[in-house]
Amino acid sequence: MVGPGNGAFAVEESRVKKAVVLTVSGEVDMLTAPQLEEAIRTALDSRPAVLIVDLSKVEFLASAGMSVLVTAQAEAQPHTRLAVVAEGAATSRPIKLMGIDSVVPLFRDLDSALGE
């Protein structure tokens, strides 16, 4: 787990089938986005077939966090398929408003992300 001891932000890594899943919780802002970026880079180092960033437990997603997702998409290709799980006003809405869903594949839930 990556994150400060206060529980406001955390990233947990797990494996589901051939995918590495990063489950993110709390707030992703300019202070915590670098921790998310480091977790993604560490996961990509093992060149998984699929990397899923699950934002379903995120309460706030700032532009710094969205920037990390765009960078991750560029760094993942061509070896790893990146997918983002985001549903709701705190995550899906800002991602769609910024047009990031045209660059980074967005899914409603983990099962959908695994099934593509």
DSSP file (Angstrom, degrees, kcal/mol; ACC not computed):
  #  RESIDUE AA STRUCTURE BP1 BP2  ACC     N-H-->O    O-->H-N    N-H-->O    O-->H-N    TCO  KAPPA ALPHA  PHI   PSI    X-CA   Y-CA   Z-CA
    1    1 A M              0   0    0      0, 0.0     2,-0.4     0, 0.0    11,-0.2   0.000 360.0 360.0 360.0 136.5    0.0    0.0    0.0
    2    2 A V  B     +A   11   0A   0      9,-1.9     9,-1.4     2,-0.0    33,-0.0  -0.934 360.0  74.5-111.4 134.6    1.2    3.5   -0.9
    3    3 A G  S    S-     0   0    0     -2,-0.4     7,-0.1     7,-0.2    29,-0.0  -0.693  77.2 -62.7 147.5 164.1    0.0    6.5    1.0
    4    4 A P    >   -     0   0    0      0, 0.0     3,-1.2     0, 0.0     5,-0.3  -0.271  50.9-108.9 -70.7 162.8    0.2    8.5    4.2
    5    5 A G  T 3  S+     0   0    0      1,-0.2     5,-0.0     2,-0.1    -2,-0.0   0.584 105.5  78.6 -69.9 -10.3   -0.9    6.9    7.5
    6    6 A N  T 3  S-     0   0    0      1,-0.1    -1,-0.2     3,-0.1    -3,-0.0   0.590  96.2-127.5 -79.9  -8.3   -4.0    9.1    7.7
    7    7 A G  S <  S+     0   0    0     -3,-1.2     3,-0.1     2,-0.3    -2,-0.1   0.465  76.1 118.9  81.1   0.6   -6.0    7.0    5.2
    8    8 A A  S    S+     0   0    0      1,-0.2    19,-1.2    18,-0.1     2,-0.4   0.828  83.9  18.6 -69.1 -30.4   -7.0   10.0    3.1
    9    9 A F  E    S+ B   0  26A   0     17,-0.3     2,-0.3    -5,-0.3    -2,-0.3  -0.999  72.5 158.0-141.7 136.8   -5.2    8.5    0.1
   10   10 A A  E     - B   0  25A   0     15,-2.0    15,-2.5    -2,-0.4     2,-0.4  -0.989  23.1-156.8-155.4 152.8   -4.0    4.9   -0.6
   11   11 A V  E     -AB   2  24A   0     -9,-1.4    -9,-1.9    -2,-0.3     2,-0.4  -0.992  12.5-169.7-131.2 124.8   -3.1    2.7   -3.5
   12   12 A E  E     - B   0  23A   0     11,-2.3    11,-3.0    -2,-0.4     2,-0.4  -0.952  10.1-148.8-114.7 134.7   -3.4   -1.1   -3.2
   13   13 A E  E     + B   0  22A   0     -2,-0.4     2,-0.3     9,-0.2     9,-0.2  -0.852  25.8 157.0-103.6 136.5   -1.9   -3.4   -5.8
   14   14 A S  E     - B   0  21A   0      7,-2.2     7,-3.2    -2,-0.4     2,-0.5  -0.933  34.7-121.0-145.5 169.4   -3.5   -6.8   -6.6
   15   15 A R  E     + B   0  20A   0     -2,-0.3     2,-0.4     5,-0.2     5,-0.2  -0.967  22.3 179.2-118.6 132.8   -3.5   -9.3   -9.4
   16   16 A V  E >   - B   0  19A   0      3,-2.3     3,-2.4    -2,-0.5     2,-0.1  -0.969  66.5 -48.1-132.3 115.6   -6.7  -10.5  -11.1
   17   17 A K  T 3  S-     0   0    0     -2,-0.4    97,-0.0     1,-0.3     0, 0.0  -0.418 123.8 -22.3  56.3-125.5   -6.3  -13.0  -13.9
   18   18 A K  T 3  S+     0   0    0     -2,-0.1    32,-1.0    96,-0.1    31,-0.7   0.224 121.2  96.8 -96.6  14.8   -3.6  -11.5  -16.2
   19   19 A A  E <   -Bc  16  50A   0     -3,-2.4    -3,-2.3    30,-0.2     2,-0.5  -0.796  65.5-141.3-109.5 145.8   -4.1   -7.9  -14.9
   20   20 A V  E     -Bc  15  51A   0     30,-2.6    32,-3.0    -2,-0.3     2,-0.5  -0.911  25.3-157.8 -94.9 128.9   -2.5   -5.8  -12.3
   21   21 A V  E     -Bc  14  52A   0     -7,-3.2    -7,-2.2    -2,-0.5     2,-0.7  -0.943  10.1-164.1-113.8 124.0   -5.2   -3.8  -10.5
   22   22 A L  E     -Bc  13  53A   0     30,-3.2    32,-2.9    -2,-0.5     2,-0.7  -0.927   9.8-159.8-104.3 110.7   -4.3   -0.6   -8.6
   23   23 A T  E     -Bc  12  54A   0    -11,-3.0   -11,-2.3    -2,-0.7     2,-0.4  -0.829  10.9-164.6 -94.6 115.8   -7.2    0.2   -6.3
   24   24 A V  E     +B   11   0A   0     30,-2.7    33,-0.8    -2,-0.7     2,-0.3  -0.809   9.3 179.0-104.7 138.1   -7.0    3.9   -5.4
   25   25 A S  E     +Bc  10  57A   0    -15,-2.5   -15,-2.0    -2,-0.4     2,-0.3  -0.960  42.6  20.5-136.7 157.7   -9.0    5.5   -2.5
   26   26 A G  E    S-Bc   9  58A   0     31,-1.7    33,-2.9    -2,-0.3    34,-1.0  -0.672 103.1 -20.4  93.1-145.5   -9.3    8.9   -1.0
   27   27 A E  E     - c   0  60A   0    -19,-1.2     2,-0.7    -2,-0.3    34,-0.2  -0.883  46.2-157.2-109.3 131.9   -8.4   12.1   -2.8
   28   28 A V  E     + c   0  61A   0     32,-3.2    34,-3.1    -2,-0.4    37,-0.4  -0.904  40.0 137.0-107.8 104.7   -6.1   12.4   -5.9
   29   29 A D  S  > S-     0   0    0     -2,-0.7     4,-2.9    32,-0.2     3,-0.2  -0.578  71.9 -68.4-132.7-167.2   -4.8   15.9   -6.0
   30   30 A M  T  4 S+     0   0    0      1,-0.2    -2,-0.0     2,-0.2     0, 0.0   0.750 131.5  48.5 -65.2 -21.6   -1.5   17.7   -6.6
   31   31 A L  T  4 S+     0   0    0      2,-0.1    -1,-0.2     1,-0.1     4,-0.2   0.825 121.4  31.8 -84.1 -33.4   -0.1   16.3   -3.3
   32   32 A T  T >> S+     0   0    0     -3,-0.2     4,-1.7     1,-0.1     3,-0.9   0.657  96.4  83.9-100.7 -17.7   -1.1   12.7   -3.9
   33   33 A A  H 3X S+     0   0    0     -4,-2.9     4,-2.8     1,-0.3     5,-0.2   0.867  86.9  57.6 -55.6 -39.6   -0.9   12.4   -7.7
   34   34 A P  H 3> S+     0   0    0      0, 0.0     4,-2.2     0, 0.0    -1,-0.3   0.856 104.9  52.0 -60.9 -31.9    2.9   11.8   -7.6
   35   35 A Q  H <> S+     0   0    0     -3,-0.9     4,-2.1     2,-0.2    -2,-0.2   0.895 110.4  47.7 -69.1 -39.4    2.3    8.8   -5.3
   36   36 A L  H  X S+     0   0    0     -4,-1.7     4,-2.4     2,-0.2     5,-0.2   0.918 110.8  52.2 -64.3 -43.1   -0.3    7.4   -7.9
   37   37 A E  H  X S+     0   0    0     -4,-2.8     4,-2.5     1,-0.2    -2,-0.2   0.906 109.7  48.8 -59.5 -43.1    2.2    8.0  -10.7
   38   38 A E  H  X S+     0   0    0     -4,-2.2     4,-2.5     2,-0.2    -1,-0.2   0.899 110.3  50.9 -64.8 -41.2    4.9    6.1   -8.8
   39   39 A A  H  X S+     0   0    0     -4,-2.1     4,-2.1     2,-0.2    -2,-0.2   0.895 111.7  48.0 -63.6 -40.0    2.5    3.2   -8.2
   40   40 A I  H  X S+     0   0    0     -4,-2.4     4,-2.6     2,-0.2    -2,-0.2   0.927 111.8  49.0 -66.6 -45.0    1.6    3.1  -11.9
   41   41 A R  H  X S+     0   0    0     -4,-2.5     4,-1.5     1,-0.2    -2,-0.2   0.910 110.9  50.5 -61.5 -42.2    5.3    3.2  -12.9
   42   42 A T  H  X S+     0   0    0     -4,-2.5     4,-0.5     1,-0.2    -1,-0.2   0.916 111.9  47.7 -61.4 -43.4    6.1    0.4  -10.5
   43   43 A A  H >< S+     0   0    0     -4,-2.1     3,-1.0     1,-0.2    -2,-0.2   0.899 110.3  51.9 -64.9 -40.6    3.3   -1.7  -11.9
   44   44 A L  H >< S+     0   0    0     -4,-2.6     3,-2.1     1,-0.2    -1,-0.2   0.760  93.0  74.4 -68.8 -24.5    4.3   -1.0  -15.5
   45   45 A D  H 3< S+     0   0    0     -4,-1.5    -1,-0.2     1,-0.3    -2,-0.2   0.811  94.1  52.5 -57.6 -30.0    7.9   -2.1  -14.7
   46   46 A S  T << S-     0   0    0     -3,-1.0    -1,-0.3    -4,-0.5    -2,-0.2   0.431 107.5-131.5 -86.6   1.5    6.7   -5.8  -14.7
   47   47 A R    <   -     0   0    0     -3,-2.1    -3,-0.1     1,-0.1    -2,-0.1   0.926  30.6-166.9  49.1  59.1    5.0   -5.3  -18.1
   48   48 A P        -     0   0    0      0, 0.0     3,-0.1     0, 0.0    33,-0.1  -0.363  29.1-122.7 -69.3 156.1    1.6   -6.8  -17.2
   49   49 A A  S    S+     0   0    0    -31,-0.7    32,-2.6     1,-0.2     2,-0.4   0.887  98.3  18.5 -63.4 -38.2   -0.7   -7.6  -20.1
   50   50 A V  E     -cd  19  81A   0    -32,-1.0   -30,-2.6    30,-0.2     2,-0.5  -0.998  63.2-165.8-137.1 137.3   -3.3   -5.3  -18.5
   51   51 A L  E     -cd  20  82A   0     30,-2.8    32,-2.4    -2,-0.4     2,-0.5  -0.988  11.7-167.6-121.8 120.6   -3.1   -2.5  -15.9
   52   52 A I  E     -cd  21  83A   0    -32,-3.0   -30,-3.2    -2,-0.5     2,-0.8  -0.934   9.3-160.2-111.0 124.5   -6.3   -1.4  -14.4
   53   53 A V  E     -cd  22  84A   0     30,-2.7    32,-2.4    -2,-0.5     2,-0.8  -0.904  14.1-157.4-101.7 107.3   -6.5    1.8  -12.3
   54   54 A D  E     +cd  23  85A   0    -32,-2.9   -30,-2.7    -2,-0.8     3,-0.3  -0.774  21.4 170.2 -93.4 109.3   -9.6    1.4  -10.2
   55   55 A L  E >   +     0   0A   0     30,-2.9     3,-2.0    -2,-0.8    -1,-0.1   0.191  42.8 113.4-100.8  14.2  -10.8    4.8   -9.1
   56   56 A S  E 3  S+     0   0A   0      1,-0.3    -1,-0.2    29,-0.1   -31,-0.1   0.708  80.7  46.2 -64.7 -18.7  -14.2    3.6   -7.7
   57   57 A K  E 3  S+c   25   0A   0    -33,-0.8   -31,-1.7    -3,-0.3     2,-0.4   0.297  86.1 115.6-103.0   8.4  -13.2    4.5   -4.1
   58   58 A V  E <   -c   26   0A   0     -3,-2.0   -31,-0.2   -33,-0.3    32,-0.1  -0.641  43.9-170.8 -82.2 132.9  -11.8    8.0   -5.1
   59   59 A E  E    S+     0   0A   0    -33,-2.9     2,-0.3    -2,-0.4   -32,-0.2   0.665  73.5  18.9 -95.5 -21.4  -13.6   10.9   -3.5
   60   60 A F  E     -c   27   0A   0    -34,-1.0   -32,-3.2     2,-0.0     2,-0.5  -0.964  59.5-167.9-153.6 132.3  -12.0   13.7   -5.4
   61   61 A L  E     -c   28   0A   0     29,-0.6   -32,-0.2    -2,-0.3     2,-0.1  -0.938  13.4-167.3-127.2 108.4  -10.0   13.7   -8.7
   62   62 A A    >>  -     0   0    0    -34,-3.1     4,-1.7    -2,-0.5     3,-0.7  -0.341  40.4 -97.5 -86.9 171.1   -8.0   16.8   -9.5
   63   63 A S  H 3> S+     0   0    0      1,-0.2     4,-2.3     2,-0.2     5,-0.2   0.814 122.4  62.7 -59.9 -30.8   -6.4   17.7  -12.9
   64   64 A A  H 3> S+     0   0    0      1,-0.2     4,-1.5     2,-0.2    -1,-0.2   0.893 104.5  47.4 -62.0 -38.9   -3.1   16.5  -11.5
   65   65 A G  H <> S+     0   0    0     -3,-0.7     4,-1.5   -37,-0.4    -2,-0.2   0.882 110.5  51.1 -68.7 -39.5   -4.6   13.0  -11.2
   66   66 A M  H  X S+     0   0    0     -4,-1.7     4,-1.9     1,-0.2    -2,-0.2   0.877 106.8  54.8 -66.1 -36.6   -6.1   13.1  -14.6
   67   67 A S  H  X S+     0   0    0     -4,-2.3     4,-2.4     1,-0.2    -1,-0.2   0.883 103.9  55.2 -61.8 -39.2   -2.7   14.1  -16.0
   68   68 A V  H  X S+     0   0    0     -4,-1.5     4,-2.4     1,-0.2    -1,-0.2   0.892 106.4  51.7 -60.6 -39.8   -1.2   11.0  -14.4
   69   69 A L  H  X S+     0   0    0     -4,-1.5     4,-2.0     2,-0.2    -2,-0.2   0.902 109.5  48.4 -65.7 -41.3   -3.7    8.8  -16.2
   70   70 A V  H  X S+     0   0    0     -4,-1.9     4,-1.7     2,-0.2    -2,-0.2   0.919 113.2  47.5 -65.0 -43.5   -2.9   10.4  -19.6
   71   71 A T  H  X S+     0   0    0     -4,-2.4     4,-2.3     1,-0.2    -2,-0.2   0.898 109.6  54.0 -62.6 -41.0    0.9    9.9  -19.0
   72   72 A A  H  X S+     0   0    0     -4,-2.4     4,-2.2     1,-0.2    -1,-0.2   0.885 104.6  54.5 -62.2 -39.2    0.3    6.3  -17.9
   73   73 A Q  H  X S+     0   0    0     -4,-2.0     4,-1.4     1,-0.2    -1,-0.2   0.922 110.7  45.9 -60.6 -43.7   -1.6    5.6  -21.1
   74   74 A A  H  < S+     0   0    0     -4,-1.7    -2,-0.2     1,-0.2    -1,-0.2   0.891 115.2  46.3 -66.3 -40.1    1.4    6.8  -23.2
   75   75 A E  H  < S+     0   0    0     -4,-2.3    -1,-0.2     1,-0.2    -2,-0.2   0.784 107.8  57.4 -74.4 -26.9    3.9    4.9  -21.0
   76   76 A A  H >X S+     0   0    0     -4,-2.2     4,-2.6    -5,-0.2     3,-0.6   0.865  87.0 125.7 -73.0 -36.3    1.9    1.6  -21.1
   77   77 A Q  T 3<  +     0   0    0     -4,-1.4     4,-0.1     1,-0.3     0, 0.0  -0.410  66.7   8.7 -72.0 145.9    1.8    1.3  -24.8
   78   78 A P  T 34 S+     0   0    0      0, 0.0    -1,-0.3     0, 0.0    -2,-0.1  -0.981 131.7  40.6 -95.7   2.9    2.6   -0.9  -26.7
   79   79 A H  T <4 S+     0   0    0     -3,-0.6     2,-0.4     1,-0.1    -2,-0.2   0.809 113.2  41.4 -83.4 -30.2    3.2   -3.6  -24.0
   80   80 A T     <  -     0   0    0     -4,-2.6     2,-0.6    -7,-0.1   -30,-0.2  -0.955  68.9-136.6-127.8 135.1    0.3   -3.0  -21.6
   81   81 A R  E     -d   50   0A   0    -32,-2.6   -30,-2.8    -2,-0.4     2,-0.4  -0.807  25.6-151.4 -87.0 123.2   -3.3   -2.3  -22.1
   82   82 A L  E     +d   51   0A   0     -2,-0.6     2,-0.3   -32,-0.2   -30,-0.2  -0.793  17.2 177.6 -96.5 137.2   -4.4    0.4  -19.6
   83   83 A A  E     -d   52   0A   0    -32,-2.4   -30,-2.7    -2,-0.4     2,-0.5  -0.992  14.2-152.8-136.3 145.2   -8.0    0.6  -18.3
   84   84 A V  E     -de  53 106A   0     21,-2.4    23,-2.9    -2,-0.3     2,-0.6  -0.974   5.0-151.3-120.8 129.9   -9.5    3.0  -15.8
   85   85 A V  E     +de  54 107A   0    -32,-2.4   -30,-2.9    -2,-0.5     2,-0.3  -0.891  33.6 151.6 -97.7 118.7  -12.5    2.1  -13.7
   86   86 A A        +     0   0    0     21,-2.5     2,-0.4    -2,-0.6   -30,-0.1  -0.951  10.9 163.7-151.2 126.9  -14.4    5.3  -12.8
   87   87 A E        +     0   0    0     -2,-0.3     3,-0.2   -32,-0.1     2,-0.1  -0.984  43.8  29.7-144.0 131.2  -18.1    5.8  -12.1
   88   88 A G  S >>>S-     0   0    0     -2,-0.4     5,-1.7     1,-0.2     4,-0.8  -0.406  93.4 -60.1 112.4 172.6  -19.8    8.7  -10.5
   89   89 A A  T 345S+     0   0    0      1,-0.2    -1,-0.2     3,-0.2   -30,-0.0   0.793 123.1  56.3 -65.4 -32.1  -19.5   12.5  -10.1
   90   90 A A  T 345S+     0   0    0     -3,-0.2   -29,-0.6   -32,-0.1    -1,-0.2   0.767 128.2   5.3 -76.0 -24.7  -16.1   12.5   -8.4
   91   91 A T  T <>5S+     0   0    0     -3,-0.7     4,-1.9   -31,-0.1     5,-0.2   0.723 127.4  45.7-124.9 -58.2  -14.2   10.5  -11.1
   92   92 A S  H  X5S+     0   0    0     -4,-0.8     4,-2.5     1,-0.2     5,-0.2   0.902 110.1  55.2 -61.9 -43.1  -16.1    9.7  -14.3
   93   93 A R  H  ><S+     0   0    0     -5,-1.7     4,-2.7     1,-0.2     5,-0.2   0.946 110.8  41.5 -61.0 -52.4  -17.6   13.2  -14.7
   94   94 A P  H  > S+     0   0    0      0, 0.0     4,-2.0     0, 0.0     6,-0.3   0.884 113.8  54.0 -65.4 -34.3  -14.3   15.2  -14.7
   95   95 A I  H  <>S+     0   0    0     -4,-1.9     5,-1.8     1,-0.2     6,-0.8   0.929 113.8  42.1 -62.1 -43.9  -12.6   12.6  -16.9
   96   96 A K  H ><5S+     0   0    0     -4,-2.5     3,-1.1     1,-0.2    -1,-0.2   0.896 111.4  54.7 -70.4 -40.2  -15.4   12.9  -19.5
   97   97 A L  H 3<5S+     0   0    0     -4,-2.7    -1,-0.2     1,-0.3    -2,-0.2   0.863 110.3  46.9 -61.2 -35.4  -15.6   16.7  -19.2
   98   98 A M  T 3<5S-     0   0    0     -4,-2.0    -1,-0.3    -5,-0.2    -2,-0.2   0.522 112.7-120.8 -83.8  -5.7  -11.8   16.9  -19.9
   99   99 A G  T X 5S+     0   0    0     -3,-1.1     3,-1.5    -4,-0.4     4,-0.2   0.616  73.1 132.1  77.2  12.5  -12.1   14.5  -22.9
  100  100 A I  G >>< +     0   0    0     -5,-1.8     4,-3.0     1,-0.3     3,-1.8   0.766  58.6  72.0 -69.4 -24.4   -9.7   12.1  -21.3
  101  101 A D  G 34 S+     0   0    0     -6,-0.8     5,-0.3     1,-0.3    -1,-0.3   0.653  90.4  61.0 -66.3 -13.1  -12.1    9.2  -21.9
  102  102 A S  G <4 S+     0   0    0     -3,-1.5    -1,-0.3     1,-0.1    -2,-0.2   0.619 115.9  31.7 -83.5 -13.2  -11.1    9.5  -25.6
  103  103 A V  T <4 S+     0   0    0     -3,-1.8    -2,-0.2     1,-0.3    -3,-0.1   0.748 122.4  44.1-107.9 -39.7   -7.5    8.8  -24.7
  104  104 A V  S  < S-     0   0    0     -4,-3.0    -1,-0.3   -21,-0.0     2,-0.1  -0.944  89.9-115.4-114.2 123.1   -7.8    6.4  -21.8
  105  105 A P        -     0   0    0      0, 0.0   -21,-2.4     0, 0.0     2,-0.4  -0.376  34.0-156.6 -60.4 128.9  -10.4    3.5  -21.9
  106  106 A L  E     -e   84   0A   0     -5,-0.3     2,-0.3   -23,-0.2   -21,-0.2  -0.908  11.2-174.1-115.1 134.3  -13.0    4.1  -19.2
  107  107 A F  E     -e   85   0A   0    -23,-2.9   -21,-2.5    -2,-0.4     3,-0.1  -0.918  29.1-135.1-129.1 153.9  -15.1    1.4  -17.6
  108  108 A R  S    S+     0   0    0     -2,-0.3     2,-0.3   -23,-0.2    -1,-0.1   0.803  86.3   2.1 -75.6 -31.2  -18.0    1.4  -15.1
  109  109 A D  S  > S-     0   0    0      1,-0.1     4,-1.9   -25,-0.1     5,-0.2  -0.945  76.2 -99.2-152.8 169.9  -16.7   -1.5  -13.0
  110  110 A L  H  > S+     0   0    0     -2,-0.3     4,-2.4     1,-0.2     5,-0.2   0.885 117.4  56.5 -63.2 -41.4  -13.8   -3.9  -12.6
  111  111 A D  H  > S+     0   0    0      1,-0.2     4,-1.6     2,-0.2    -1,-0.2   0.905 108.1  48.3 -59.0 -41.9  -15.6   -6.8  -14.3
  112  112 A S  H  > S+     0   0    0      1,-0.2     4,-0.8     2,-0.2    -1,-0.2   0.904 111.1  50.4 -64.2 -41.6  -16.1   -4.6  -17.4
  113  113 A A  H  < S+     0   0    0     -4,-1.9     3,-0.5     1,-0.2    -2,-0.2   0.875 112.0  47.4 -64.9 -37.5  -12.4   -3.6  -17.4
  114  114 A L  H  < S+     0   0    0     -4,-2.4    -1,-0.2     1,-0.2    -2,-0.2   0.796 108.0  57.7 -72.1 -28.4  -11.3   -7.2  -17.1
  115  115 A G  H  <        0   0    0     -4,-1.6    -1,-0.2     1,-0.2    -2,-0.2   0.610 360.0 360.0 -82.4 -12.9  -13.6   -8.3  -19.9
  116  116 A E     <        0   0    0     -4,-0.8    -1,-0.2    -3,-0.5    -2,-0.1   0.522 360.0 360.0 -72.2 360.0  -12.4   -6.1  -22.7
